[in-house]
């Protein structure tokens, strides 16, 4: 389910990262790329699973 939510973020981020518009300046293109990489990073953090089951006898977080 998380992957289905993250796929549109990845697509939007990759489109923003790949586009270059000749009418805006270098700073505008840089802003679009930073925004695209930021959206991809948000999608990656959303997909990453941070839940771990801890065992009281094993302190490193593995099952």
C-alpha positions, 0 to 999 in steps of 0.5 A: 500500500505504501508503494502505491502512494509513493509511485506518484511522488516518484514520477512527479519528482523525476519529471521535475528533475528532468525538465529544463525550461529555457525561458527561466533562468539558471536559478529557476532550473536549479529550484525545480531540480531541488524540488524534484529531488526533495519529492523523491526523498519524501517518497523514499522516506515514506516507503522505508519501513521504520518499525522493528520488533525488538526482542528483550534478549537481543538489543540490536532490534532484529527478530 
